[in-house]
Amino acid sequence: MKVFIAGHQGMVGAALVRRFEREPNTTLLLRGRRELDLTSQAAVDAFYSAEKPDLAIIAAAKVGGIHANNTYPAEFLFDNLAIAANTIHAAYRHGVKRLLFLGSSCIYPKLAPQPMPEDCLLTSSLEPTNEAYAIAKITGLKLCQYYRKQYGVMFHSAMPTNLYGPRDNYHLQNSHVLPALIRKFHEAKEAGRAEVVAWGTGKPMREFLHVDDLADACAFLVKLPNPPDWINVGTGTDVTIKELTETVAEVTGFKGKITWDVSKPDGTPRKLMDVSRLTGLGWKAKIGLREGVAKTYASFLEEKASGSLRS
């Protein structure tokens, strides 16, 4: 089986490569950004025409945290919309047997019921700070749903919660909360600082899934004979940002004081996925948060030492 993993150099894509390398009789089709521009319709069409993958997993995306999404909404909408449209349409045109599109929990309304079920999609307004990214991901999900409905192709989607793990982006402003905290506390410890300033109030609640668990869920989903059009992937449990921050401080060995800058935005008050549908099909996450943070910090140190850290 020929498997195309779009975005294999990113955190999610790299985890998918690690997972699908273990699958028997599988050849991975991998192309970096310089080899294949996923925002170019002609380039993506030519790739599918030449390689004819049996399975495509679309993990490529322009991603970032609250600051990046708020600052560059036009790029977040256009780039992610182009990636989704090009990869899904060309897969249909060239007879790809199966496609799994990866979205995000931010597709659900800002004030969605908690935990968030799949059926709450498009029932009310999105969180403004990441609306552009969410709209692009909703479009990709709906493209898969409608190609499946209209043409009978097995195109479906998975909506992961907040992800973390090896090869994350550790930029202090443009990354997501967990990797930003890992870098911030590591550097504070190394510099011997007495205080770390964290964003917001610490009260919002978030769910975190190790990226290796997501990759395992994807391997599970693409083997189902009749998966849902889209399905949540998460742990089903959440913590406050304050609890997360304290966990990262402990894992990194920072002994100083944590101060909260309440002038910075909190974002959505709570984001917990309802994972009962996936659990009912027979899959559960295996990596606990503290174990996952410890593994990720070890990866951070390795990547930093080798000069491959994304920051």
Phi and psi restraints in degrees (value plus and minus 20) as a CYANA .aco file:
   2 LYS   PHI    -117.3   -77.3
   2 LYS   PSI     100.0   140.0
   3 VAL   PHI    -135.7   -95.7
   3 VAL   PSI      99.9   139.9
   4 PHE   PHI    -113.5   -73.5
   4 PHE   PSI      99.5   139.5
   5 ILE   PHI    -127.9   -87.9
   5 ILE   PSI      84.0   124.0
   6 ALA   PHI     -98.8   -58.8
   6 ALA   PSI     105.2   145.2
   7 GLY   PHI      68.4   108.4
   7 GLY   PSI      14.6    54.6
   8 HIS   PHI     -89.5   -49.5
   8 HIS   PSI     -34.8     5.2
   9 GLN   PHI    -107.8   -67.8
   9 GLN   PSI     -29.9    10.1
  10 GLY   PHI    -103.9   -63.9
  10 GLY   PSI     159.2   199.2
  11 MET   PHI     -80.8   -40.8
  11 MET   PSI     -68.7   -28.7
  12 VAL   PHI     -88.8   -48.8
  12 VAL   PSI     -66.6   -26.6
  13 GLY   PHI     -80.2   -40.2
  13 GLY   PSI     -60.4   -20.4
  14 ALA   PHI     -84.5   -44.5
  14 ALA   PSI     -58.1   -18.1
  15 ALA   PHI     -86.2   -46.2
  15 ALA   PSI     -58.1   -18.1
  16 LEU   PHI     -83.9   -43.9
  16 LEU   PSI     -59.8   -19.8
  17 VAL   PHI     -81.5   -41.5
  17 VAL   PSI     -66.5   -26.5
  18 ARG   PHI     -78.5   -38.5
  18 ARG   PSI     -60.1   -20.1
  19 ARG   PHI     -94.4   -54.4
  19 ARG   PSI     -64.6   -24.6
  20 PHE   PHI    -100.5   -60.5
  20 PHE   PSI     -35.6     4.4
  21 GLU   PHI     -83.3   -43.3
  21 GLU   PSI     -42.7    -2.7
  22 ARG   PHI    -105.4   -65.4
  22 ARG   PSI     -29.4    10.6
  23 GLU   PHI     -98.4   -58.4
  23 GLU   PSI     113.8   153.8
  24 PRO   PHI     -89.5   -49.5
  24 PRO   PSI     131.2   171.2
  25 ASN   PHI      34.3    74.3
  25 ASN   PSI      22.1    62.1
  26 THR   PHI    -145.0  -105.0
  26 THR   PSI     111.2   151.2
  27 THR   PHI    -131.7   -91.7
  27 THR   PSI     104.9   144.9
  28 LEU   PHI    -110.2   -70.2
  28 LEU   PSI     112.9   152.9
  29 LEU   PHI    -122.8   -82.8
  29 LEU   PSI      92.3   132.3
  30 LEU   PHI    -146.2  -106.2
  30 LEU   PSI     111.1   151.1
  31 ARG   PHI    -156.8  -116.8
  31 ARG   PSI     108.6   148.6
  32 GLY   PHI     -97.8   -57.8
  32 GLY   PSI     153.6   193.6
  33 ARG   PHI     -81.3   -41.3
  33 ARG   PSI     -56.0   -16.0
  34 ARG   PHI     -90.4   -50.4
  34 ARG   PSI     -46.3    -6.3
  35 GLU   PHI    -106.7   -66.7
  35 GLU   PSI     -51.1   -11.1
  36 LEU   PHI    -166.8  -126.8
  36 LEU   PSI      91.8   131.8
  37 ASP   PHI    -106.9   -66.9
  37 ASP   PSI      85.0   125.0
  38 LEU   PHI     -90.5   -50.5
  38 LEU   PSI     -32.9     7.1
  39 THR   PHI    -105.5   -65.5
  39 THR   PSI     -23.3    16.7
  40 SER   PHI    -119.9   -79.9
  40 SER   PSI      94.7   134.7
  41 GLN   PHI     -80.8   -40.8
  41 GLN   PSI     -62.0   -22.0
  42 ALA   PHI     -84.5   -44.5
  42 ALA   PSI     -62.8   -22.8
  43 ALA   PHI     -85.2   -45.2
  43 ALA   PSI     -63.0   -23.0
  44 VAL   PHI     -87.1   -47.1
  44 VAL   PSI     -60.9   -20.9
  45 ASP   PHI     -82.7   -42.7
  45 ASP   PSI     -62.5   -22.5
  46 ALA   PHI     -84.6   -44.6
  46 ALA   PSI     -58.0   -18.0
  47 PHE   PHI     -83.5   -43.5
  47 PHE   PSI     -70.7   -30.7
  48 TYR   PHI     -81.2   -41.2
  48 TYR   PSI     -59.3   -19.3
  49 SER   PHI     -82.6   -42.6
  49 SER   PSI     -61.0   -21.0
  50 ALA   PHI     -99.0   -59.0
  50 ALA   PSI     -60.4   -20.4
  51 GLU   PHI    -115.1   -75.1
  51 GLU   PSI     -49.6    -9.6
  52 LYS   PHI      26.8    66.8
  52 LYS   PSI      44.3    84.3
  53 PRO   PHI     -86.2   -46.2
  53 PRO   PSI     132.9   172.9
  54 ASP   PHI    -104.2   -64.2
  54 ASP   PSI     -54.4   -14.4
  55 LEU   PHI    -153.1  -113.1
  55 LEU   PSI     114.9   154.9
  56 ALA   PHI    -141.4  -101.4
  56 ALA   PSI     110.4   150.4
  57 ILE   PHI    -137.4   -97.4
  57 ILE   PSI      98.4   138.4
  58 ILE   PHI    -117.2   -77.2
  58 ILE   PSI      74.5   114.5
  59 ALA   PHI    -126.4   -86.4
  59 ALA   PSI     -22.7    17.3
  60 ALA   PHI     -94.2   -54.2
  60 ALA   PSI     119.6   159.6
  61 ALA   PHI    -189.4  -149.4
  61 ALA   PSI     135.6   175.6
  62 LYS   PHI    -109.4   -69.4
  62 LYS   PSI      97.4   137.4
  63 VAL   PHI    -146.4  -106.4
  63 VAL   PSI     141.2   181.2
  64 GLY   PHI     159.5   199.5
  64 GLY   PSI     155.2   195.2
  65 GLY   PHI    -108.2   -68.2
  65 GLY   PSI    -183.6  -143.6
  66 ILE   PHI     -77.0   -37.0
  66 ILE   PSI     -66.7   -26.7
  67 HIS   PHI     -81.7   -41.7
  67 HIS   PSI     -67.5   -27.5
  68 ALA   PHI     -85.3   -45.3
  68 ALA   PSI     -63.5   -23.5
  69 ASN   PHI     -83.8   -43.8
  69 ASN   PSI     -57.7   -17.7
  70 ASN   PHI     -91.9   -51.9
  70 ASN   PSI     -52.9   -12.9
  71 THR   PHI    -105.6   -65.6
  71 THR   PSI     -53.5   -13.5
  72 TYR   PHI    -144.6  -104.6
  72 TYR   PSI      32.4    72.4
  73 PRO   PHI     -83.9   -43.9
  73 PRO   PSI     -53.7   -13.7
  74 ALA   PHI     -83.3   -43.3
  74 ALA   PSI     -65.9   -25.9
  75 GLU   PHI     -86.6   -46.6
  75 GLU   PSI     -59.3   -19.3
  76 PHE   PHI     -84.0   -44.0
  76 PHE   PSI     -58.2   -18.2
  77 LEU   PHI     -93.1   -53.1
  77 LEU   PSI     -71.4   -31.4
  78 PHE   PHI     -84.4   -44.4
  78 PHE   PSI     -71.9   -31.9
  79 ASP   PHI     -81.3   -41.3
  79 ASP   PSI     -64.7   -24.7
  80 ASN   PHI     -92.3   -52.3
  80 ASN   PSI     -52.3   -12.3
  81 LEU   PHI     -86.0   -46.0
  81 LEU   PSI     -63.5   -23.5
  82 ALA   PHI     -84.5   -44.5
  82 ALA   PSI     -63.7   -23.7
  83 ILE   PHI     -79.9   -39.9
  83 ILE   PSI     -67.1   -27.1
  84 ALA   PHI     -83.1   -43.1
  84 ALA   PSI     -70.6   -30.6
  85 ALA   PHI     -81.5   -41.5
  85 ALA   PSI     -65.2   -25.2
  86 ASN   PHI     -87.2   -47.2
  86 ASN   PSI     -67.0   -27.0
  87 THR   PHI     -90.6   -50.6
  87 THR   PSI     -55.7   -15.7
  88 ILE   PHI     -96.9   -56.9
  88 ILE   PSI     -65.8   -25.8
  89 HIS   PHI     -85.1   -45.1
  89 HIS   PSI     -63.8   -23.8
  90 ALA   PHI     -86.0   -46.0
  90 ALA   PSI     -53.4   -13.4
  91 ALA   PHI     -81.9   -41.9
  91 ALA   PSI     -62.4   -22.4
  92 TYR   PHI     -85.2   -45.2
  92 TYR   PSI     -65.6   -25.6
  93 ARG   PHI     -79.7   -39.7
  93 ARG   PSI     -54.0   -14.0
  94 HIS   PHI    -127.6   -87.6
  94 HIS   PSI      -0.5    39.5
  95 GLY   PHI      53.6    93.6
  95 GLY   PSI       8.4    48.4
  96 VAL   PHI     -84.4   -44.4
  96 VAL   PSI     108.8   148.8
  97 LYS   PHI     -90.9   -50.9
  97 LYS   PSI     -53.5   -13.5
  98 ARG   PHI    -169.4  -129.4
  98 ARG   PSI     122.0   162.0
  99 LEU   PHI    -159.2  -119.2
  99 LEU   PSI     113.7   153.7
 100 LEU   PHI    -138.2   -98.2
 100 LEU   PSI      99.2   139.2
 101 PHE   PHI    -121.6   -81.6
 101 PHE   PSI     110.4   150.4
 102 LEU   PHI    -120.5   -80.5
 102 LEU   PSI     105.0   145.0
 103 GLY   PHI    -128.8   -88.8
 103 GLY   PSI    -155.0  -115.0
 104 SER   PHI    -182.7  -142.7
 104 SER   PSI     135.0   175.0
 105 SER   PHI     -86.2   -46.2
 105 SER   PSI     -36.0     4.0
 106 CYS   PHI     -92.2   -52.2
 106 CYS   PSI     -23.6    16.4
 107 ILE   PHI     -89.1   -49.1
 107 ILE   PSI     -38.5     1.5
 108 TYR   PHI    -107.5   -67.5
 108 TYR   PSI     136.7   176.7
 109 PRO   PHI     -77.8   -37.8
 109 PRO   PSI     132.7   172.7
 110 LYS   PHI     -76.5   -36.5
 110 LYS   PSI     -62.4   -22.4
 111 LEU   PHI    -128.1   -88.1
 111 LEU   PSI      21.9    61.9
 112 ALA   PHI     -85.7   -45.7
 112 ALA   PSI     133.4   173.4
 113 PRO   PHI     -79.7   -39.7
 113 PRO   PSI     127.8   167.8
 114 GLN   PHI    -134.9   -94.9
 114 GLN   PSI     110.6   150.6
 115 PRO   PHI     -88.5   -48.5
 115 PRO   PSI     138.5   178.5
 116 MET   PHI    -103.1   -63.1
 116 MET   PSI      96.0   136.0
 117 PRO   PHI    -103.7   -63.7
 117 PRO   PSI     138.9   178.9
 118 GLU   PHI     -76.8   -36.8
 118 GLU   PSI     -53.1   -13.1
 119 ASP   PHI     -94.6   -54.6
 119 ASP   PSI     -25.7    14.3
 120 CYS   PHI    -103.3   -63.3
 120 CYS   PSI     -21.5    18.5
 121 LEU   PHI     -76.3   -36.3
 121 LEU   PSI     112.6   152.6
 122 LEU   PHI      42.9    82.9
 122 LEU   PSI       6.0    46.0
 123 THR   PHI    -113.3   -73.3
 123 THR   PSI     -36.1     3.9
 124 SER   PHI    -183.1  -143.1
 124 SER   PSI    -193.0  -153.0
 125 SER   PHI     -88.4   -48.4
 125 SER   PSI     130.4   170.4
 126 LEU   PHI    -103.1   -63.1
 126 LEU   PSI     145.1   185.1
 127 GLU   PHI     -86.6   -46.6
 127 GLU   PSI     100.3   140.3
 128 PRO   PHI     -78.5   -38.5
 128 PRO   PSI     -53.0   -13.0
 129 THR   PHI     -89.0   -49.0
 129 THR   PSI     -40.3    -0.3
 130 ASN   PHI    -150.8  -110.8
 130 ASN   PSI       8.7    48.7
 131 GLU   PHI     -79.8   -39.8
 131 GLU   PSI     -61.7   -21.7
 132 ALA   PHI     -80.9   -40.9
 132 ALA   PSI     -67.8   -27.8
 133 TYR   PHI     -82.6   -42.6
 133 TYR   PSI     -63.4   -23.4
 134 ALA   PHI     -82.3   -42.3
 134 ALA   PSI     -61.9   -21.9
 135 ILE   PHI     -81.6   -41.6
 135 ILE   PSI     -60.9   -20.9
 136 ALA   PHI     -84.1   -44.1
 136 ALA   PSI     -61.5   -21.5
 137 LYS   PHI     -90.1   -50.1
 137 LYS   PSI     -57.4   -17.4
 138 ILE   PHI     -82.1   -42.1
 138 ILE   PSI     -60.4   -20.4
 139 THR   PHI     -81.8   -41.8
 139 THR   PSI     -63.5   -23.5
 140 GLY   PHI     -81.9   -41.9
 140 GLY   PSI     -63.8   -23.8
 141 LEU   PHI     -78.9   -38.9
 141 LEU   PSI     -66.5   -26.5
 142 LYS   PHI     -88.8   -48.8
 142 LYS   PSI     -54.7   -14.7
 143 LEU   PHI     -79.1   -39.1
 143 LEU   PSI     -67.1   -27.1
 144 CYS   PHI     -80.1   -40.1
 144 CYS   PSI     -65.5   -25.5
 145 GLN   PHI     -80.3   -40.3
 145 GLN   PSI     -62.9   -22.9
 146 TYR   PHI     -98.1   -58.1
 146 TYR   PSI     -53.6   -13.6
 147 TYR   PHI     -84.2   -44.2
 147 TYR   PSI     -59.3   -19.3
 148 ARG   PHI     -85.4   -45.4
 148 ARG   PSI     -63.9   -23.9
 149 LYS   PHI     -86.8   -46.8
 149 LYS   PSI     -63.7   -23.7
 150 GLN   PHI    -101.4   -61.4
 150 GLN   PSI     -57.7   -17.7
 151 TYR   PHI    -135.1   -95.1
 151 TYR   PSI     -25.7    14.3
 152 GLY   PHI      56.6    96.6
 152 GLY   PSI      -6.2    33.8
 153 VAL   PHI    -100.4   -60.4
 153 VAL   PSI     130.3   170.3
 154 MET   PHI    -108.2   -68.2
 154 MET   PSI      51.7    91.7
 155 PHE   PHI    -126.6   -86.6
 155 PHE   PSI     105.9   145.9
 156 HIS   PHI    -167.8  -127.8
 156 HIS   PSI     153.6   193.6
 157 SER   PHI    -153.3  -113.3
 157 SER   PSI     133.0   173.0
 158 ALA   PHI    -144.3  -104.3
 158 ALA   PSI     115.5   155.5
 159 MET   PHI    -132.7   -92.7
 159 MET   PSI      73.4   113.4
 160 PRO   PHI     -97.0   -57.0
 160 PRO   PSI     133.2   173.2
 161 THR   PHI     -97.0   -57.0
 161 THR   PSI    -187.7  -147.7
 162 ASN   PHI     -78.9   -38.9
 162 ASN   PSI     107.2   147.2
 163 LEU   PHI    -128.0   -88.0
 163 LEU   PSI     134.2   174.2
 164 TYR   PHI    -175.2  -135.2
 164 TYR   PSI     145.1   185.1
 165 GLY   PHI     127.4   167.4
 165 GLY   PSI    -187.5  -147.5
 166 PRO   PHI     -76.9   -36.9
 166 PRO   PSI     123.7   163.7
 167 ARG   PHI      50.1    90.1
 167 ARG   PSI       5.3    45.3
 168 ASP   PHI     -91.9   -51.9
 168 ASP   PSI     149.7   189.7
 169 ASN   PHI    -115.1   -75.1
 169 ASN   PSI     103.4   143.4
 170 TYR   PHI    -126.8   -86.8
 170 TYR   PSI       2.9    42.9
 171 HIS   PHI     -83.4   -43.4
 171 HIS   PSI     114.0   154.0
 172 LEU   PHI     -87.4   -47.4
 172 LEU   PSI     -45.5    -5.5
 173 GLN   PHI    -128.3   -88.3
 173 GLN   PSI     -56.4   -16.4
 174 ASN   PHI    -117.5   -77.5
 174 ASN   PSI     -19.0    21.0
 175 SER   PHI    -115.5   -75.5
 175 SER   PSI     155.4   195.4
 176 HIS   PHI     -98.7   -58.7
 176 HIS   PSI     151.2   191.2
 177 VAL   PHI     -82.9   -42.9
 177 VAL   PSI     -64.4   -24.4
 178 LEU   PHI     -87.8   -47.8
 178 LEU   PSI     -69.6   -29.6
 179 PRO   PHI     -83.4   -43.4
 179 PRO   PSI     -54.4   -14.4
 180 ALA   PHI     -82.8   -42.8
 180 ALA   PSI     -60.0   -20.0
 181 LEU   PHI     -86.4   -46.4
 181 LEU   PSI     -61.1   -21.1
 182 ILE   PHI     -78.7   -38.7
 182 ILE   PSI     -67.5   -27.5
 183 ARG   PHI     -86.0   -46.0
 183 ARG   PSI     -63.3   -23.3
 184 LYS   PHI     -81.3   -41.3
 184 LYS   PSI     -65.2   -25.2
 185 PHE   PHI     -93.3   -53.3
 185 PHE   PSI     -54.8   -14.8
 186 HIS   PHI     -82.8   -42.8
 186 HIS   PSI     -67.1   -27.1
 187 GLU   PHI     -87.5   -47.5
 187 GLU   PSI     -55.1   -15.1
 188 ALA   PHI     -85.4   -45.4
 188 ALA   PSI     -61.0   -21.0
 189 LYS   PHI     -84.0   -44.0
 189 LYS   PSI     -65.9   -25.9
 190 GLU   PHI     -82.5   -42.5
 190 GLU   PSI     -55.2   -15.2
 191 ALA   PHI    -106.8   -66.8
 191 ALA   PSI     -25.6    14.4
 192 GLY   PHI      51.3    91.3
 192 GLY   PSI       8.5    48.5
 193 ARG   PHI     -92.0   -52.0
 193 ARG   PSI     131.3   171.3
 194 ALA   PHI    -111.7   -71.7
 194 ALA   PSI     -32.8     7.2
 195 GLU   PHI    -165.1  -125.1
 195 GLU   PSI     124.9   164.9
 196 VAL   PHI    -144.2  -104.2
 196 VAL   PSI     112.9   152.9
 197 VAL   PHI    -118.5   -78.5
 197 VAL   PSI     102.7   142.7
 198 ALA   PHI    -126.3   -86.3
 198 ALA   PSI     133.1   173.1
 199 TRP   PHI     -98.5   -58.5
 199 TRP   PSI     123.5   163.5
 200 GLY   PHI      60.0   100.0
 200 GLY   PSI    -177.0  -137.0
 201 THR   PHI    -117.6   -77.6
 201 THR   PSI     -37.6     2.4
 202 GLY   PHI      64.5   104.5
 202 GLY   PSI     -22.1    17.9
 203 LYS   PHI    -103.8   -63.8
 203 LYS   PSI     -49.6    -9.6
 204 PRO   PHI     -77.0   -37.0
 204 PRO   PSI     130.1   170.1
 205 MET   PHI    -129.5   -89.5
 205 MET   PSI     117.7   157.7
 206 ARG   PHI    -156.9  -116.9
 206 ARG   PSI     132.5   172.5
 207 GLU   PHI    -128.6   -88.6
 207 GLU   PSI     120.1   160.1
 208 PHE   PHI    -149.9  -109.9
 208 PHE   PSI     113.4   153.4
 209 LEU   PHI    -141.8  -101.8
 209 LEU   PSI     107.7   147.7
 210 HIS   PHI     -86.3   -46.3
 210 HIS   PSI     118.6   158.6
 211 VAL   PHI     -83.4   -43.4
 211 VAL   PSI     -47.2    -7.2
 212 ASP   PHI     -89.0   -49.0
 212 ASP   PSI     -51.2   -11.2
 213 ASP   PHI     -86.9   -46.9
 213 ASP   PSI     -61.7   -21.7
 214 LEU   PHI     -79.2   -39.2
 214 LEU   PSI     -65.8   -25.8
 215 ALA   PHI     -79.9   -39.9
 215 ALA   PSI     -59.2   -19.2
 216 ASP   PHI     -86.4   -46.4
 216 ASP   PSI     -59.0   -19.0
 217 ALA   PHI     -83.2   -43.2
 217 ALA   PSI     -59.1   -19.1
 218 CYS   PHI     -83.0   -43.0
 218 CYS   PSI     -63.0   -23.0
 219 ALA   PHI     -81.7   -41.7
 219 ALA   PSI     -55.7   -15.7
 220 PHE   PHI     -87.9   -47.9
 220 PHE   PSI     -65.9   -25.9
 221 LEU   PHI     -85.9   -45.9
 221 LEU   PSI     -58.6   -18.6
 222 VAL   PHI     -94.5   -54.5
 222 VAL   PSI     -25.9    14.1
 223 LYS   PHI    -119.1   -79.1
 223 LYS   PSI     -26.4    13.6
 224 LEU   PHI     -93.9   -53.9
 224 LEU   PSI     115.9   155.9
 225 PRO   PHI     -89.2   -49.2
 225 PRO   PSI     -49.9    -9.9
 226 ASN   PHI    -165.9  -125.9
 226 ASN   PSI      52.3    92.3
 227 PRO   PHI     -92.4   -52.4
 227 PRO   PSI     140.9   180.9
 228 PRO   PHI     -82.6   -42.6
 228 PRO   PSI     139.0   179.0
 229 ASP   PHI     -77.9   -37.9
 229 ASP   PSI     -60.8   -20.8
 230 TRP   PHI    -167.4  -127.4
 230 TRP   PSI     131.2   171.2
 231 ILE   PHI    -166.5  -126.5
 231 ILE   PSI     122.5   162.5
 232 ASN   PHI     -95.9   -55.9
 232 ASN   PSI     122.2   162.2
 233 VAL   PHI    -147.5  -107.5
 233 VAL   PSI      96.6   136.6
 234 GLY   PHI    -184.6  -144.6
 234 GLY   PSI    -187.0  -147.0
 235 THR   PHI    -117.6   -77.6
 235 THR   PSI     -42.7    -2.7
 236 GLY   PHI      63.2   103.2
 236 GLY   PSI     -14.8    25.2
 237 THR   PHI    -152.4  -112.4
 237 THR   PSI     133.9   173.9
 238 ASP   PHI    -158.4  -118.4
 238 ASP   PSI     147.6   187.6
 239 VAL   PHI    -156.4  -116.4
 239 VAL   PSI     140.6   180.6
 240 THR   PHI     -94.6   -54.6
 240 THR   PSI     137.1   177.1
 241 ILE   PHI     -81.0   -41.0
 241 ILE   PSI     -52.4   -12.4
 242 LYS   PHI     -82.4   -42.4
 242 LYS   PSI     -65.7   -25.7
 243 GLU   PHI     -83.6   -43.6
 243 GLU   PSI     -61.2   -21.2
 244 LEU   PHI     -81.1   -41.1
 244 LEU   PSI     -66.4   -26.4
 245 THR   PHI     -80.4   -40.4
 245 THR   PSI     -62.9   -22.9
 246 GLU   PHI     -86.2   -46.2
 246 GLU   PSI     -55.5   -15.5
 247 THR   PHI     -84.8   -44.8
 247 THR   PSI     -64.0   -24.0
 248 VAL   PHI     -84.7   -44.7
 248 VAL   PSI     -62.0   -22.0
 249 ALA   PHI     -79.0   -39.0
 249 ALA   PSI     -63.3   -23.3
 250 GLU   PHI     -85.3   -45.3
 250 GLU   PSI     -66.8   -26.8
 251 VAL   PHI     -83.6   -43.6
 251 VAL   PSI     -60.0   -20.0
 252 THR   PHI     -99.7   -59.7
 252 THR   PSI     -33.3     6.7
 253 GLY   PHI      66.8   106.8
 253 GLY   PSI      -1.8    38.2
 254 PHE   PHI     -96.7   -56.7
 254 PHE   PSI     110.0   150.0
 255 LYS   PHI    -129.8   -89.8
 255 LYS   PSI     -19.6    20.4
 256 GLY   PHI    -104.6   -64.6
 256 GLY   PSI    -181.4  -141.4
 257 LYS   PHI    -114.3   -74.3
 257 LYS   PSI     125.3   165.3
 258 ILE   PHI    -128.5   -88.5
 258 ILE   PSI     102.5   142.5
 259 THR   PHI    -134.8   -94.8
 259 THR   PSI     121.9   161.9
 260 TRP   PHI    -124.9   -84.9
 260 TRP   PSI     106.2   146.2
 261 ASP   PHI    -112.6   -72.6
 261 ASP   PSI      75.0   115.0
 262 VAL   PHI     -94.4   -54.4
 262 VAL   PSI     -24.7    15.3
 263 SER   PHI     -96.3   -56.3
 263 SER   PSI     -36.9     3.1
 264 LYS   PHI    -105.9   -65.9
 264 LYS   PSI     129.3   169.3
 265 PRO   PHI     -90.6   -50.6
 265 PRO   PSI     127.8   167.8
 266 ASP   PHI    -109.0   -69.0
 266 ASP   PSI     -48.7    -8.7
 267 GLY   PHI      59.1    99.1
 267 GLY   PSI    -177.2  -137.2
 268 THR   PHI     -79.8   -39.8
 268 THR   PSI     115.1   155.1
 269 PRO   PHI     -79.7   -39.7
 269 PRO   PSI     -60.8   -20.8
 270 ARG   PHI    -170.5  -130.5
 270 ARG   PSI     121.8   161.8
 271 LYS   PHI    -160.6  -120.6
 271 LYS   PSI      75.5   115.5
 272 LEU   PHI    -144.6  -104.6
 272 LEU   PSI     110.1   150.1
 273 MET   PHI    -103.6   -63.6
 273 MET   PSI     120.4   160.4
 274 ASP   PHI    -103.5   -63.5
 274 ASP   PSI      89.0   129.0
 275 VAL   PHI    -125.5   -85.5
 275 VAL   PSI      -1.7    38.3
 276 SER   PHI     -83.3   -43.3
 276 SER   PSI     -51.9   -11.9
 277 ARG   PHI     -85.8   -45.8
 277 ARG   PSI     -65.0   -25.0
 278 LEU   PHI     -90.0   -50.0
 278 LEU   PSI     -60.5   -20.5
 279 THR   PHI     -80.1   -40.1
 279 THR   PSI     -60.4   -20.4
 280 GLY   PHI     -84.0   -44.0
 280 GLY   PSI     -46.5    -6.5
 281 LEU   PHI    -102.9   -62.9
 281 LEU   PSI     -34.0     6.0
 282 GLY   PHI      95.6   135.6
 282 GLY   PSI      -4.5    35.5
 283 TRP   PHI    -142.4  -102.4
 283 TRP   PSI     118.3   158.3
 284 LYS   PHI    -157.3  -117.3
 284 LYS   PSI     129.1   169.1
 285 ALA   PHI     -87.1   -47.1
 285 ALA   PSI     128.9   168.9
 286 LYS   PHI    -136.0   -96.0
 286 LYS   PSI     -42.4    -2.4
 287 ILE   PHI    -117.7   -77.7
 287 ILE   PSI      96.1   136.1
 288 GLY   PHI     -90.5   -50.5
 288 GLY   PSI     142.6   182.6
 289 LEU   PHI     -84.4   -44.4
 289 LEU   PSI     -68.5   -28.5
 290 ARG   PHI     -86.0   -46.0
 290 ARG   PSI     -60.2   -20.2
 291 GLU   PHI     -80.8   -40.8
 291 GLU   PSI     -63.7   -23.7
 292 GLY   PHI     -85.7   -45.7
 292 GLY   PSI     -60.8   -20.8
 293 VAL   PHI     -84.4   -44.4
 293 VAL   PSI     -61.1   -21.1
 294 ALA   PHI     -82.7   -42.7
 294 ALA   PSI     -63.5   -23.5
 295 LYS   PHI     -83.1   -43.1
 295 LYS   PSI     -60.9   -20.9
 296 THR   PHI     -88.6   -48.6
 296 THR   PSI     -59.0   -19.0
 297 TYR   PHI     -84.6   -44.6
 297 TYR   PSI     -58.2   -18.2
 298 ALA   PHI     -82.2   -42.2
 298 ALA   PSI     -61.1   -21.1
 299 SER   PHI     -85.3   -45.3
 299 SER   PSI     -61.1   -21.1
 300 PHE   PHI     -76.2   -36.2
 300 PHE   PSI     -66.6   -26.6
 301 LEU   PHI     -84.8   -44.8
 301 LEU   PSI     -59.4   -19.4
 302 GLU   PHI     -85.2   -45.2
 302 GLU   PSI     -65.5   -25.5
 303 GLU   PHI     -85.8   -45.8
 303 GLU   PSI     -58.6   -18.6
 304 LYS   PHI     -84.7   -44.7
 304 LYS   PSI     -62.9   -22.9
 305 ALA   PHI     -86.7   -46.7
 305 ALA   PSI     -52.7   -12.7
 306 SER   PHI    -108.2   -68.2
 306 SER   PSI     -27.0    13.0
 307 GLY   PHI      60.5   100.5
 307 GLY   PSI      -6.8    33.2
 308 SER   PHI    -122.5   -82.5
 308 SER   PSI     -12.3    27.7
 309 LEU   PHI     -84.5   -44.5
 309 LEU   PSI     111.5   151.5
 310 ARG   PHI    -106.8   -66.8
 310 ARG   PSI      89.4   129.4
